[in-house]
Amino acid sequence: MRHFYFILFLLGSFISSAQGLTGEFTVGDLNSDYETFIQMIVDLQTEGVGDGGATFTIILGTHSNTLILESISVLRETSSLIITAQPDSIFF
């Protein structure tokens, strides 16, 4: 029974310390914060969006990944998710 409480304590500590993604990020090549959309989506689904929100800018290129956004936690007015692209440079 002691092990159960210890695991529950660790899980609770982890959940309460999760901050979520905040700030501006780029997606699309080796020099970006996220090389692929899949990496971006995995982090969004794992960490959620923190206070202040997160903006992802897709950089110049041709992208063929399928975007499926599910189960992104903590989206609200103060923690919005914005995905944008450099004008006239993105092709899906």
N, C-alpha and C positions, 0 to 999 in steps of 0.2 A: 504494500500500500504506500510506503514511503516513496518508492520509485515513481509511482503515479503522480504524487503531489509535486515531486521534483520536476518531472517532465512537464506538467501543467504550468509550473512556475516559469520554466525556461520558455515555453511557448508563449505565455502571457507577456514575458519580457521582450521577446522578439517582436510580437505584434504591436506592442505599445511603442517600440523604438523605431518602427518603420516610418519613414518620412515621405516617401513618394518622390517622383521626379518633378523637379521644378526648374524653370529657366528656359533657355533657348538651345536647341540642338539642331545639328544638320544630319541629313541622311543621304547616302547615295554613292560614296566612293571611299577609297582607302584613307583619305584625309578627313573624313567626316567623323562625327561622334558615333554614328552608326553606319557601318558599311552597307548593310541591307535592311530592308523593311522588316524582315523576320526578326532580326536582332532588336529593332525598335519595339516591335509588338510584344516580344517576350518580356522585355523590361517593363513595358507598360502594364502588362497583365500580371507580372510578378510584384512590382512595386507600387502600381497605381500612380495617381497624380497628386502632388503635394499642394499645400497652400501657395497661392501665387500662380499656379497653373504651369503648363508646359507647352512650348511651341516647337514644332518640328518643321524645319524648312528642307524641302526636297531640292537637291542641287541639280544642276545641268546634267542631262543624260536621257537615255532611253531605259525605262524600267519595266520589267515584265513580271514582277512579283504580284501575287494575289494578296490583297489587303483584307483580312478578316479581323475586325476588332471586337472582341468579346470580353466580358468580365473585367473591365477596367474600373478599379475601385476609386472612390472618393472624388468623383466628378461632380462638381457643383459650381455655383456662380463664382466663388472665390478660388476654385481650383479647376479651371477649364482646360480642355485639350484643344489645341489649334494645330492643324496640319496645313501647311501652305507650300507654295512652290515659287521658285524664281520665275517671274513673268516670261512667257513665251519660250520656255526652255525645257519643259517636261513633256514627255510623250509616254503614254501608257498603252 
